[in-house]
Amino acid sequence: MDPVPRATPDDTNPLRRLSLDDLRLRTSMKWRTYPDDVLPLWVAEMDVPLAVPVAEAITNAVALGDTGYPAGTAYARALADFARARWDWEGLVVERTAIVPDVMLGIVEVLKLLTGPGDAVVVNCPVYPPFYQFVTHMDRRVVEAPLGETGRIDFASLERAFRHAVADGGRAAYLLCSPHNPTGTVHDADELSAVAALADRYGVRVVADEIHAPVVALDAGFVPYLSVPGAESGLSLMSASKAWNLAGLKAALAVAGPAAADELARIPEEVSHGPSHLGIIAHTAALRDGGDWLDAVRAGVDDNRRLLAGLLAERLPGVRYRPAAGTYLAWLDCRPLGLGNDPAAAFLERGRVALSPGAGFGTGGAGHVRLNLATSPELLTEAVRRMAVALT
């Protein structure tokens, strides 16, 4: 393999601040799962330093020995202010929130409120693999509603899934991924309103995973599910985790619409003990004071979307890639390359690039890979070069 290009420190783009040598010092999953000759562009960790306000908040807490149990509503108030400023949404009411350990565990707790063992949970496949893993582990059954060809919600497919989900008279929920992982689709207000109307018609409760909400293109807008007409009985899970690279500092919020407040209030009190106190401090600082840093990351991801499209057109023209407005993930259709159902295996073995295998994302995922764009342009360029080498 040729030497990996080094990132050029650039104060305006957090994605260009760290060299490969810097990143290899990390002990997180992204950097320790594979050998050092592999470029890891798989799991959703960003190759960025911490935002300064977040680092300062953590450092100050440690200096004070403020490492006890979490308490208070600072996180919820910071998220409400962020939602008002960023999404023009006044409807995030602090009294209708609950702190939870992280988004997926929060989803589990909410689904326990809305469904029982054996009940159905509808998902739009291909979708984030833990949707399948957590739902089946809690003894619910997954009903798939495949996305349309353009990666957007197919409402005929969704209606069929809703009809099937409630056919036996049981309760049902719809686990909406917004923005969608892995496609990056950002659902618009008309789509979300249609979701609410369809869910109401079939008596299906909507639970929105909105963890990627802050990470949309600079020219795009995010619409919270609970902000659209008809969504009053919905619930949302939100966190600063993805947008500020805080997965190791666990904390999230469950947010209820007005008609779901009583249900959210029934979450067991011990669930609120699960978040990290340092995590809540970090997430609160990110939402309150990390806006400029976030916008710099969004600009860097925008640049990387354009870069990836150009690199693929030049080096791997058989790969189908539709740049999307949400998340920092790219969904690549590699079926024309003739690498079978698991092209990620070939890219890893022959190119030494780790990508997320598409088959784990459910129906429609085979033959695809998910690539993490939240890295330096230099490492992204090297990754595509290696992927091309894997075909030779």
C-alpha positions in Angstrom: 0.0 0.0 0.0 1.1 3.5 -0.7 1.7 5.8 2.3 -1.5 7.4 3.6 -1.7 11.1 3.0 -1.6 13.2 6.2 -4.4 15.7 7.0 -3.5 19.3 6.9 -4.4 21.1 10.1 -7.2 23.5 9.2 -8.8 25.5 12.0 -12.0 26.1 10.0 -12.7 22.4 9.4 -12.7 20.0 12.4 -12.4 17.1 10.0 -9.0 18.2 9.0 -7.5 18.8 12.4 -6.2 15.3 13.2 -3.6 13.2 11.4 -3.9 9.4 11.0 -1.2 9.1 13.6 -3.3 11.1 16.0 -6.4 9.0 15.3 -4.6 5.7 15.8 -3.9 6.7 19.4 -7.6 6.4 20.1 -8.9 3.3 21.9 -12.5 3.5 20.7 -14.3 0.8 18.6 -13.6 2.6 15.3 -9.9 2.5 15.8 -9.3 -0.7 17.7 -11.6 -3.2 15.8 -9.2 -3.7 12.8 -5.4 -3.9 12.4 -3.4 -0.7 11.8 -3.2 -1.3 8.1 -6.9 -0.9 7.7 -8.6 2.5 7.2 -11.8 2.4 9.3 -14.7 4.2 7.6 -17.5 2.2 9.2 -19.0 2.9 12.6 -20.5 6.3 13.2 -17.6 8.0 15.0 -16.2 11.2 13.6 -12.5 11.9 13.1 -12.6 15.2 15.0 -11.3 16.8 18.2 -13.9 17.7 20.8 -15.6 21.0 20.4 -13.8 23.4 22.8 -17.0 24.2 24.9 -17.5 20.5 25.4 -13.9 19.9 26.4 -14.0 22.8 28.8 -17.2 21.6 30.4 -15.9 18.2 31.0 -12.5 19.5 32.3 -14.3 21.8 34.7 -16.5 19.1 36.0 -13.5 16.8 36.6 -11.6 19.6 38.4 -14.6 20.0 40.7 -15.0 16.3 41.2 -18.5 16.7 39.8 -18.8 13.0 38.8 -21.9 11.9 40.7 -25.4 11.0 39.6 -27.3 13.1 37.0 -30.1 15.5 38.0 -32.0 18.4 36.8 -33.4 19.6 33.5 -30.4 21.5 32.0 -30.1 19.1 29.1 -33.7 19.3 28.2 -33.6 23.1 28.4 -30.6 23.3 26.2 -32.2 21.0 23.6 -35.4 23.1 23.7 -33.4 26.3 23.1 -31.5 24.5 20.3 -34.7 23.3 18.7 -36.2 26.8 18.8 -33.1 28.4 17.3 -32.2 25.8 14.7 -35.6 24.3 13.7 -38.0 27.1 14.6 -39.8 24.6 16.9 -41.4 25.9 20.1 -43.0 22.6 20.9 -40.2 20.9 22.9 -41.6 21.3 26.4 -39.1 20.4 29.2 -41.9 18.9 31.3 -42.6 16.4 28.5 -39.0 15.0 28.5 -37.1 12.3 30.3 -33.4 11.6 30.4 -32.5 8.1 29.2 -29.1 6.3 28.9 -28.9 6.6 25.1 -31.2 6.7 22.1 -31.5 3.0 21.5 -32.1 2.2 25.2 -34.6 5.1 25.2 -36.3 3.5 22.3 -36.6 0.2 24.1 -38.1 1.9 27.2 -40.6 3.8 25.0 -41.6 0.7 23.0 -42.2 -1.0 26.3 -44.8 1.7 27.1 -46.5 1.4 23.7 -46.4 -2.3 22.9 -46.3 -5.7 24.5 -44.5 -9.0 23.8 -45.2 -10.3 20.3 -46.5 -6.9 19.1 -45.2 -5.5 15.8 -42.7 -2.7 15.2 -42.6 -1.3 11.7 -39.3 -0.1 10.2 -38.2 1.3 6.9 -35.6 -0.9 5.5 -32.7 -0.8 4.8 -32.2 0.8 8.2 -29.8 1.0 11.2 -29.1 -2.6 12.2 -29.8 -2.1 16.0 -33.4 -1.5 15.1 -33.6 -5.2 14.4 -31.4 -6.3 17.2 -33.0 -4.3 20.0 -36.6 -4.9 18.9 -36.3 -8.7 18.6 -34.3 -8.9 21.8 -37.3 -7.3 23.6 -39.6 -9.9 22.1 -41.3 -7.7 19.6 -41.5 -8.6 15.9 -40.1 -6.5 13.1 -42.4 -5.7 10.1 -40.5 -4.2 7.2 -41.7 -1.3 5.0 -39.1 -1.0 2.3 -38.1 2.5 1.2 -38.8 3.6 -2.4 -36.2 3.5 -5.1 -35.1 7.1 -4.3 -34.6 6.3 -0.7 -37.7 8.1 0.5 -40.7 6.7 2.4 -42.9 4.5 0.1 -46.4 5.2 1.5 -48.0 2.3 -0.2 -45.4 0.0 1.4 -45.8 1.7 4.7 -49.6 1.3 4.6 -49.3 -2.4 3.8 -46.9 -2.8 6.8 -49.3 -0.9 9.1 -52.2 -3.1 8.0 -50.2 -6.2 8.6 -48.9 -4.9 12.0 -52.3 -4.5 13.4 -54.1 -7.4 11.7 -54.1 -9.6 14.8 -55.6 -6.9 17.0 -52.3 -6.3 18.9 -50.7 -2.9 19.5 -48.1 -1.7 17.0 -45.4 1.0 16.7 -43.6 2.6 13.8 -39.9 3.2 14.5 -39.1 6.1 12.2 -35.5 6.9 11.5 -35.2 10.7 10.8 -32.9 11.6 9.2 -32.7 8.1 7.8 -29.7 5.9 8.5 -28.1 4.7 6.1 -29.5 6.6 3.2 -29.2 10.1 4.7 -32.7 11.0 3.5 -34.2 14.0 5.4 -37.9 13.6 5.5 -39.9 16.8 4.7 -42.9 18.3 6.5 -45.4 16.9 4.0 -44.0 13.3 4.4 -44.0 13.5 8.1 -47.6 14.8 8.2 -48.6 11.9 5.9 -46.9 9.5 8.3 -48.9 11.0 11.2 -52.2 10.7 9.3 -51.5 7.1 8.3 -50.4 6.1 11.8 -53.6 7.6 13.2 -55.7 5.8 10.7 -54.3 2.4 11.7 -53.7 3.1 15.4 -50.0 2.8 15.1 -47.8 4.8 17.5 -44.8 6.6 16.0 -41.5 6.6 17.8 -38.9 8.8 16.0 -35.2 8.2 16.3 -33.8 11.7 15.6 -30.3 11.3 16.8 -28.8 12.6 13.5 -31.1 15.7 13.5 -28.4 18.4 13.9 -26.2 16.9 11.1 -27.9 18.1 7.9 -26.4 19.9 4.9 -26.0 23.6 5.3 -28.6 24.3 2.7 -31.1 21.8 4.2 -33.6 22.0 7.0 -34.6 19.4 9.6 -38.2 19.0 10.5 -38.9 17.4 14.0 -41.6 14.7 13.8 -43.4 16.2 16.8 -43.7 19.5 15.1 -46.1 18.4 12.3 -49.9 18.3 12.5 -51.2 15.0 13.8 -48.1 14.0 15.6 -49.4 14.8 19.1 -49.3 11.2 20.2 -45.8 10.6 19.0 -42.5 10.3 20.9 -39.0 11.2 19.9 -35.5 10.2 21.0 -32.9 12.9 20.6 -29.2 13.3 21.6 -26.1 15.4 21.0 -24.2 12.2 20.6 -23.8 11.9 16.8 -23.5 15.6 16.0 -20.7 16.3 18.5 -19.1 12.8 18.6 -20.1 12.0 22.1 -21.0 8.3 21.9 -18.7 7.5 24.8 -20.4 10.1 27.0 -23.8 8.5 27.2 -27.0 10.6 27.5 -30.2 11.2 25.5 -33.7 12.6 25.9 -37.1 11.1 25.3 -39.5 13.8 24.2 -43.3 13.3 24.2 -46.0 15.0 22.2 -48.9 16.5 24.2 -51.0 13.3 23.9 -48.1 11.0 25.0 -47.0 12.9 28.1 -48.8 10.6 30.5 -47.2 7.6 28.9 -43.7 9.1 29.0 -44.3 9.8 32.7 -44.6 6.1 33.3 -41.0 5.4 32.4 -39.5 3.8 35.5 -37.5 6.2 37.7 -34.4 4.0 37.6 -34.1 4.6 33.8 -32.9 8.2 34.6 -30.0 6.7 36.5 -28.5 5.2 33.3 -27.1 8.4 31.6 -23.7 9.5 32.6 -23.6 12.7 34.6 -20.5 13.8 32.6 -22.4 12.9 29.5 -25.3 15.2 30.4 -22.8 18.0 31.1 -21.1 17.4 27.8 -24.3 17.2 25.7 -25.7 20.3 27.4 -22.5 22.3 26.6 -22.6 21.1 23.0 -26.2 22.2 22.5 -25.7 25.5 24.2 -22.3 26.6 23.0 -21.2 24.2 20.2 -23.1 25.7 17.3 -20.2 27.2 15.4 -18.2 24.0 15.7 -21.3 22.0 14.5 -21.7 24.3 11.5 -18.0 23.8 10.6 -18.5 20.0 10.7 -21.6 20.3 8.5 -19.6 22.3 6.0 -16.8 19.7 6.0 -19.3 16.9 5.5 -20.9 18.9 2.6 -17.4 19.1 1.0 -16.8 15.4 1.5 -20.1 14.5 -0.1 -19.1 16.3 -3.2 -15.5 14.9 -3.0 -16.8 11.3 -2.7 -19.2 11.8 -5.7 -16.2 12.9 -7.8 -13.9 10.2 -6.6 -16.3 7.5 -7.3 -17.1 8.8 -10.7 -13.3 8.8 -11.5 -12.2 5.6 -9.7 -15.3 3.5 -9.2 -17.9 4.6 -11.8 -19.8 1.4 -11.3 -20.8 2.4 -7.7 -24.1 4.1 -7.5 -24.1 7.0 -4.9 -26.8 9.5 -4.4 -25.5 12.3 -2.1 -28.1 13.0 0.6 -28.8 15.9 2.9 -28.6 14.1 6.2 -26.2 12.4 8.5 -22.4 12.0 7.8 -22.9 8.6 6.2 -22.9 7.5 2.5 -24.9 4.6 1.2 -23.2 3.0 -1.8 -24.8 0.6 -4.2 -22.0 -1.7 -5.2 -24.1 -4.4 -7.0 -22.8 -3.4 -10.5 -19.2 -4.3 -9.3 -20.0 -8.0 -9.2 -18.8 -8.4 -5.6 -21.8 -10.4 -4.4 -24.0 -9.7 -1.4 -21.1 -8.5 0.8 -18.8 -6.1 -1.0 -17.6 -4.8 2.3 -15.7 -8.1 2.7 -13.9 -7.6 -0.5 -13.0 -4.0 0.2 -11.6 -5.1 3.6 -9.7 -8.1 2.4 -8.3 -6.7 -0.8 -8.3 -3.0 -0.2 -7.8 -2.7 3.6 -10.8 -0.4 4.1 -13.4 -1.2 6.7 -17.0 -0.3 5.7 -20.3 -1.3 7.1 -21.8 -4.3 5.3 -25.2 -3.5 3.8 -26.8 -6.9 4.5 -27.1 -6.0 8.2 -29.4 -3.1 7.3 -32.2 -5.5 6.4 -34.1 -6.1 3.1 -32.5 -4.0 0.3 -29.1 -3.8 2.0 -27.3 -6.7 0.3 -24.8 -5.6 -2.3 -24.4 -2.2 -0.5 -21.9 -0.7 1.9 -22.2 2.3 4.3 -19.2 4.6 4.3 -18.5 7.2 7.1 -17.8 10.6 5.5 -16.8 12.2 8.8 -13.1 12.0 8.1 -10.4 14.2 6.4 -10.6 14.6 2.7 -7.1 13.0 2.5 -8.3 9.8 4.2 -11.5 9.7 2.2 -9.4 10.0 -1.0 -7.1 7.2 0.1 -10.1 5.0 1.0 -11.6 5.3 -2.5 -8.2 4.6 -4.0 -7.9 1.4 -1.9 -11.4 0.4 -2.9 -10.5 0.8 -6.5 -7.4 -1.3 -5.9 -9.6 -4.1 -4.5 -11.2 -4.5 -7.9 -7.9 -5.1 -9.7 
